Amino acid sequence: MADYYILLFLDDEKIKKVEGAGLAGEISEIDGKKVVRVDVTSKEQKKLVKSFPDLTFDSSNACVLPEQAENILMNLIVAMKTLDVMKGAIMKLYNPLSGKELRRASVS
């Protein structure tokens, strides 16, 4: 069981992509909406929060990514045909400089 989760809400097009990737069994329903739940470790969660300061997790430790990040994650899931993509997704989603001022290099 994961520490945290990303919820990917699915429209008809995304459902077809997930089913085409052989992951139809991973689709569940929350409040009448189709969703795929991606496991996230606590270390990955910290990196996501650094990259997306407005990201909030609910009482069940689940969140919804901003649209652009969600699209990147969905494309990885479909391409790799698995929900176990966070190690690779973090490389594309995590910006270690997010929220930090860039320091100027001193020239001597």
PEBELGI-V219774 format. One record per residue. N is the residue number from 1. NEAR is the number of other C-alpha atoms within 10 Angstrom. Layout:
N&NEAR / N&NEAR
This chain:
1&7 / 2&10 / 3&14 / 4&21 / 5&22 / 6&21 / 7&18 / 8&21 / 9&18 / 10&19 / 11&11 / 12&8 / 13&8 / 14&18 / 15&18 / 16&14 / 17&19 / 18&24 / 19&15 / 20&12 / 21&15 / 22&13 / 23&18 / 24&14 / 25&9 / 26&14 / 27&17 / 28&14 / 29&11 / 30&10 / 31&6 / 32&7 / 33&11 / 34&17 / 35&20 / 36&23 / 37&18 / 38&21 / 39&20 / 40&23 / 41&15 / 42&13 / 43&10 / 44&18 / 45&21 / 46&13 / 47&19 / 48&19 / 49&15 / 50&18 / 51&18 / 52&18 / 53&11 / 54&10 / 55&14 / 56&13 / 57&15 / 58&10 / 59&7 / 60&9 / 61&14 / 62&18 / 63&19 / 64&17 / 65&18 / 66&11 / 67&10 / 68&10 / 69&16 / 70&17 / 71&14 / 72&13 / 73&24 / 74&21 / 75&16 / 76&18 / 77&21 / 78&19 / 79&13 / 80&12 / 81&17 / 82&15 / 83&18 / 84&14 / 85&19 / 86&19 / 87&11 / 88&11 / 89&18 / 90&17 / 91&10 / 92&12 / 93&18 / 94&18 / 95&14 / 96&11 / 97&10 / 98&14 / 99&11 / 100&8 / 101&7 / 102&8 / 103&6 / 104&6 / 105&6 / 106&5 / 107&4 / 108&3
